[in-house]
């Protein structure tokens, strides 16, 4: 699972406040990774992999490359994928492509990077952050991240408006989100014509799906699909859950996506694909900090096994009834 491709080589350590950096992979390192999987793994499109899974014939050491959200820098990946003949799926947040939705984590980074201090009042509780150092900015980013993920959509939008007003009052003028960082509809259509690219749905607004009321849940799933199908002119059959961990999407969401007619859906849970769960497929996140040794370790499967074991140990023991 990828999100962004950063032009050129990786620069470590980061020399400025970039809390979303883990969502990037440097272009040079992405090419090394794709070269490695092309030489050592069975690289399938999401269509091919899901069909093979259904038939019980998914080859061992299969890799499916995916991108989430629909950032414009995904275009940098296409020539590399073509060079090594590796397919990829790109899951699109249609509201962001239509310029009707911003991503709050990107706004948080922009706002906090510019300021030395920030204060706001939310639900009658004053909050303030000292932003005079990199570590303090990072802490504030984590605080805001937790606040936003815990809120239903209407309250997320309300808090974002409060945050923007507080940023402006502190001396940081908008815009806080660059819509040009997202693919355009014309670019999505052009990508869809690439033989190696599959376009999938990623909701309209990228909300935490477990926070959604039933009607809004179905709207987010269905409208993202129909938006894409209207522009692309063919069925869209693959889906990715926003955020995608257990606390973000679970059985209700899996069933809703299946009932809408999607052939598959991917989470961000670690693990291995199983034919019994085509609408809860796990993925391996590839991050900016990953070295090639880290990348190989993740592909070995042991990383996912250890993550699952550690999660089970950390889970609370249910009370006996």
C-alpha positions as CSV (number, residue, x, y, z in Angstrom):
1,X,0.0,0.0,0.0
2,X,1.3,3.4,-1.1
3,X,-0.1,6.9,-0.9
4,X,2.5,9.4,-2.4
5,X,5.5,9.2,-4.6
6,X,8.1,11.9,-3.8
7,X,10.3,13.0,-6.7
8,X,14.0,12.0,-6.5
9,X,15.9,10.2,-3.7
10,X,14.9,10.0,0.0
11,X,16.3,12.5,2.4
12,X,16.9,11.2,5.9
13,X,16.4,12.4,8.5
14,X,13.7,15.0,7.6
15,X,15.0,18.5,8.3
16,X,11.6,20.2,8.8
17,X,8.2,19.4,10.2
18,X,6.6,16.8,7.9
19,X,4.3,14.6,10.0
20,X,2.7,13.1,6.8
21,X,6.1,12.1,5.5
22,X,5.5,8.4,6.2
23,X,2.8,8.5,3.5
24,X,5.5,9.2,0.9
25,X,8.0,6.8,-0.8
26,X,10.9,8.4,-2.7
27,X,10.7,7.9,-6.5
28,X,14.2,6.2,-6.5
29,X,13.3,3.8,-3.7
30,X,9.9,3.0,-5.3
31,X,11.8,1.9,-8.4
32,X,14.1,-0.3,-6.3
33,X,11.0,-1.8,-4.6
34,X,9.2,-2.4,-7.9
35,X,12.3,-3.9,-9.5
36,X,12.6,-6.3,-6.5
37,X,9.0,-7.5,-6.7
38,X,9.1,-7.9,-10.4
39,X,12.2,-10.1,-10.2
40,X,11.1,-12.2,-7.2
41,X,7.3,-12.2,-7.0
42,X,4.2,-12.9,-9.0
43,X,2.9,-9.4,-9.7
44,X,-0.9,-9.5,-10.5
45,X,-3.5,-6.9,-11.0
46,X,-6.2,-6.7,-8.3
47,X,-8.6,-8.3,-10.8
48,X,-6.3,-11.2,-11.5
49,X,-5.5,-11.7,-7.8
50,X,-9.1,-11.7,-6.7
51,X,-10.2,-14.0,-9.5
52,X,-7.3,-16.4,-8.6
53,X,-8.3,-16.2,-5.0
54,X,-11.9,-17.1,-5.8
55,X,-10.7,-20.2,-7.8
56,X,-8.3,-21.2,-5.0
57,X,-5.3,-20.7,-7.3
58,X,-3.6,-17.6,-6.0
59,X,0.1,-18.3,-6.5
60,X,2.4,-18.2,-3.5
61,X,4.5,-15.0,-3.3
62,X,1.9,-12.9,-5.1
63,X,2.2,-9.1,-4.9
64,X,-0.6,-6.6,-5.6
65,X,0.5,-3.0,-5.7
66,X,-2.0,-0.4,-4.5
67,X,-2.3,3.4,-4.0
68,X,-4.8,5.2,-1.8
69,X,-6.6,8.6,-2.1
70,X,-5.7,9.8,-5.6
71,X,-2.8,12.2,-5.2
72,X,-1.3,13.6,-8.4
73,X,2.2,12.4,-7.6
74,X,0.9,8.9,-8.3
75,X,1.6,9.8,-12.0
76,X,5.3,9.4,-11.2
77,X,4.7,5.7,-10.5
78,X,3.3,4.9,-13.9
79,X,6.6,4.9,-16.0
80,X,8.3,2.8,-13.3
81,X,5.4,0.3,-13.3
82,X,5.5,0.1,-17.1
83,X,9.3,-0.4,-17.0
84,X,8.9,-3.6,-15.0
85,X,5.4,-4.6,-16.2
86,X,3.9,-4.4,-12.7
87,X,0.1,-3.7,-12.4
88,X,-1.3,-1.4,-9.7
89,X,-4.7,-0.3,-8.4
90,X,-5.4,3.3,-7.5
91,X,-8.3,3.9,-5.1
92,X,-9.9,7.3,-5.6
93,X,-11.6,9.6,-3.1
94,X,-14.0,11.1,-5.5
95,X,-14.9,14.2,-3.4
96,X,-11.2,15.3,-3.4
97,X,-10.9,14.7,-7.2
98,X,-14.0,16.9,-7.6
99,X,-12.4,19.6,-5.4
100,X,-15.3,19.3,-3.0
101,X,-13.3,17.7,-0.1
102,X,-10.0,18.5,1.5
103,X,-7.9,16.0,3.6
104,X,-7.7,17.2,7.2
105,X,-4.3,15.6,7.9
106,X,-2.8,17.7,5.1
107,X,-4.5,20.8,6.5
108,X,-3.1,20.0,10.0
109,X,0.4,19.8,8.6
110,X,0.2,23.1,6.7
111,X,-1.4,25.0,9.7
112,X,1.0,23.7,12.3
113,X,4.1,24.1,10.2
114,X,3.5,27.9,9.8
115,X,2.7,28.7,13.5
116,X,4.6,29.1,16.8
117,X,1.4,28.6,18.9
118,X,-2.2,27.7,18.4
119,X,-5.3,28.0,20.6
120,X,-8.9,27.2,20.0
121,X,-12.1,26.3,21.9
122,X,-13.9,23.1,21.1
123,X,-17.2,22.2,22.8
124,X,-16.5,24.7,25.6
125,X,-13.1,23.4,26.3
126,X,-10.1,25.7,25.5
127,X,-7.1,23.9,23.8
128,X,-3.7,25.4,23.2
129,X,-0.5,24.1,21.8
130,X,3.1,25.5,22.0
131,X,4.5,24.9,18.5
132,X,7.9,26.4,19.0
133,X,9.8,23.1,18.3
134,X,9.6,20.2,15.9
135,X,8.7,17.8,18.8
136,X,5.9,20.1,20.0
137,X,4.5,20.4,16.5
138,X,4.5,16.6,16.2
139,X,2.7,16.3,19.5
140,X,0.0,18.8,18.4
141,X,-0.4,16.9,15.1
142,X,-1.0,13.7,17.1
143,X,-3.5,15.4,19.3
144,X,-5.5,16.8,16.4
145,X,-5.3,13.5,14.6
146,X,-7.0,11.7,17.6
147,X,-9.6,14.4,17.9
148,X,-10.6,14.2,14.3
149,X,-10.8,10.4,13.9
150,X,-13.1,10.2,17.0
151,X,-15.7,12.6,15.4
152,X,-18.6,11.9,13.1
153,X,-18.4,13.7,9.7
154,X,-20.6,16.8,10.6
155,X,-18.5,17.4,13.8
156,X,-15.2,16.9,11.8
157,X,-16.2,19.6,9.4
158,X,-17.2,21.8,12.3
159,X,-13.9,21.3,14.1
160,X,-12.0,21.9,10.8
161,X,-13.8,25.3,10.5
162,X,-12.8,26.1,14.1
163,X,-9.2,25.1,13.4
164,X,-9.1,27.3,10.2
165,X,-10.4,30.3,12.1
166,X,-7.9,29.7,14.9
167,X,-5.1,29.5,12.3
168,X,-6.1,32.7,10.7
169,X,-6.4,34.4,14.1
170,X,-2.8,33.3,14.8
171,X,-1.5,34.8,11.6
172,X,-1.7,32.0,9.0
173,X,-3.7,32.8,6.0
174,X,-5.5,30.1,3.9
175,X,-5.4,28.1,1.7
176,X,-4.3,25.2,4.0
177,X,-4.9,22.5,1.3
178,X,-3.6,22.4,-2.2
179,X,-6.4,20.9,-4.4
180,X,-3.8,20.7,-7.2
181,X,-2.1,18.0,-5.2
182,X,-5.0,15.7,-6.3
183,X,-5.5,14.1,-9.6
184,X,-8.0,15.8,-11.9
185,X,-10.9,13.8,-13.4
186,X,-9.1,14.0,-16.8
187,X,-6.0,12.4,-15.2
188,X,-8.1,9.7,-13.6
189,X,-9.7,8.9,-17.0
190,X,-6.2,8.8,-18.6
191,X,-4.9,6.5,-15.9
192,X,-7.8,4.2,-16.4
193,X,-6.7,3.8,-20.0
194,X,-3.3,2.6,-18.9
195,X,-3.2,-1.2,-19.3
196,X,-1.5,-1.8,-16.0
197,X,-3.7,0.5,-13.9
198,X,-7.0,-0.4,-12.2
199,X,-9.1,2.4,-10.7
200,X,-11.0,1.6,-7.5
201,X,-13.3,3.5,-5.1
202,X,-12.3,5.0,-1.8
203,X,-15.5,6.7,-0.7
204,X,-16.6,10.2,-1.5
205,X,-15.2,12.0,1.5
206,X,-12.7,9.7,3.3
207,X,-14.5,9.6,6.6
208,X,-14.0,6.9,9.2
209,X,-16.7,4.5,8.1
210,X,-17.5,3.2,11.5
211,X,-18.5,6.7,12.5
212,X,-21.1,6.9,9.8
213,X,-24.9,6.4,10.2
214,X,-26.3,3.7,8.0
215,X,-27.7,6.0,5.3
216,X,-24.5,8.0,5.0
217,X,-22.4,4.8,5.0
218,X,-24.2,3.5,2.0
219,X,-24.1,6.9,0.3
220,X,-20.3,7.1,0.7
221,X,-19.8,3.6,-0.8
222,X,-22.4,3.9,-3.6
223,X,-21.7,7.4,-4.8
224,X,-18.0,7.0,-5.0
225,X,-18.6,4.0,-7.3
226,X,-21.2,5.7,-9.4
227,X,-19.1,8.9,-9.7
228,X,-16.2,6.8,-11.0
229,X,-18.4,4.8,-13.3
230,X,-19.9,7.9,-14.8
231,X,-16.5,9.3,-15.7
232,X,-14.8,6.1,-16.7
233,X,-17.7,4.5,-18.6
234,X,-17.4,1.0,-17.2
235,X,-18.0,-0.9,-13.9
236,X,-15.8,-0.2,-10.9
237,X,-15.5,-3.4,-8.8
238,X,-12.8,-2.8,-6.2
239,X,-12.9,-0.7,-3.0
240,X,-10.5,0.5,-0.2
241,X,-11.7,1.5,3.3
242,X,-10.4,4.9,4.5
243,X,-7.8,4.5,7.3
244,X,-8.8,0.8,7.2
245,X,-7.9,-0.6,10.6
246,X,-10.3,-2.5,12.9
247,X,-11.4,0.7,14.6
248,X,-12.2,2.3,11.2
249,X,-14.0,-0.5,9.4
250,X,-15.4,-3.8,10.5
251,X,-18.2,-6.4,9.8
252,X,-21.0,-3.8,9.1
253,X,-18.8,-2.0,6.7
254,X,-17.5,-5.2,5.0
255,X,-21.1,-6.3,4.5
256,X,-22.2,-2.9,3.1
257,X,-19.4,-2.9,0.5
258,X,-20.2,-6.5,-0.5
259,X,-23.9,-5.7,-0.8
260,X,-23.1,-2.8,-3.1
261,X,-21.6,-5.3,-5.5
262,X,-17.9,-4.8,-5.2
263,X,-15.8,-7.9,-5.9
264,X,-13.2,-7.0,-3.4
265,X,-12.2,-4.5,-0.7
266,X,-8.9,-3.8,1.0
267,X,-8.1,-2.8,4.6
268,X,-4.9,-1.6,6.2
269,X,-4.8,-4.5,8.6
270,X,-1.7,-6.7,8.4
271,X,-2.1,-10.3,7.2
272,X,-2.5,-12.5,4.2
273,X,-5.3,-12.8,1.7
274,X,-8.0,-15.5,2.2
275,X,-10.8,-16.5,-0.1
276,X,-13.2,-16.4,2.8
277,X,-12.8,-12.7,3.2
278,X,-12.7,-10.9,-0.2
279,X,-14.1,-7.7,1.4
280,X,-11.6,-7.6,4.2
281,X,-8.3,-8.1,2.4
282,X,-5.2,-7.0,4.4
283,X,-2.3,-5.0,3.0
284,X,1.3,-4.1,3.9
285,X,2.0,-0.4,4.3
286,X,5.2,0.8,2.6
287,X,6.5,3.9,4.4
288,X,9.1,6.6,3.8
289,X,11.3,5.2,6.5
290,X,11.5,1.7,5.1
291,X,14.9,0.6,3.9
292,X,15.1,-2.2,1.3
293,X,15.8,-4.6,4.2
294,X,12.5,-3.4,5.8
295,X,10.7,-3.8,2.5
296,X,12.0,-7.4,2.1
297,X,11.0,-8.1,5.8
298,X,7.5,-6.9,5.2
299,X,7.2,-9.0,2.0
300,X,8.3,-12.1,3.9
301,X,5.0,-12.1,5.7
302,X,6.6,-12.4,9.1
303,X,6.1,-8.7,9.8
304,X,2.3,-9.2,9.5
305,X,2.3,-12.3,11.6
306,X,4.2,-10.5,14.4
307,X,1.9,-7.5,14.2
308,X,-1.2,-9.7,14.6
309,X,0.3,-11.6,17.5
310,X,1.2,-8.3,19.3
311,X,-2.3,-7.0,18.8
312,X,-3.8,-10.1,20.3
313,X,-1.6,-9.9,23.3
314,X,-2.5,-6.2,23.8
315,X,-6.2,-6.9,23.4
316,X,-8.2,-6.8,26.7
317,X,-9.4,-10.1,28.1
318,X,-13.2,-10.2,27.9
319,X,-15.1,-10.7,31.1
320,X,-16.7,-14.1,31.6
321,X,-20.5,-14.2,31.6
